[in-house]
Amino acid sequence: MDKKGIELATNAIVITIIALVLLILLITFLTGGFKGFKEKISIYLSSSNVDDIKTSCNQLALQDSKFEYCCVNKTVKLSGTQKMELTCFQATNQTWGIEITKLECSGVC
């Protein structure tokens, strides 16, 4: 019996199935179908952004951007799904083990 013909047919079927799956994934990606997927896996991949907030707030203090520093809320992700909405001024009073430069915020907002 000629087994090469059977192997060729099997390989063609496997390659066709893989190509079809990749095409479906590409179409789903291009139409925005992975938005829910990102949200579902983000709880496992998310990490704290406290250091980013510290850097951002210190940069705002350095530039003397009082309105942005004192009035605009920033979303702080602490761990997992725990989030807080704080201004940089409010963040200076938190005990996260980081230091944020303080600006005077009276009468800014």
C-alpha positions, 0 to 999 in steps of 0.5 A: 500500500502507498502510505505517502498518499495518506500522509499527504491527505492528513497533512493537508487536512491539518494545515487547512484546519490550522489556517481556518482557525487562524483566519477566524482569530484574525477576523475576530481581532480585527472586528474588536472581538477580543475586548471582553477577553482582555478584561477577563484575563486582566485580573490575573495579569494586572499589577499595581500602578502606584509607582507610575502614579508617584512618578506622574504626580512628582512630575506634575509637582515639578512642572507646578501643574496645580490644577492637574495635581490638585483637581484631576482624579487618577485611577490607582490600582493597588492589587487585583481588582482593588482600585481607588480614585485619588488626586495627587494631593490626596495620594500624598496622605496614603501610606504606600511606602512612596513619597510624593512631592506636596503642593499647596492646593487651597483654592485651586479647584 
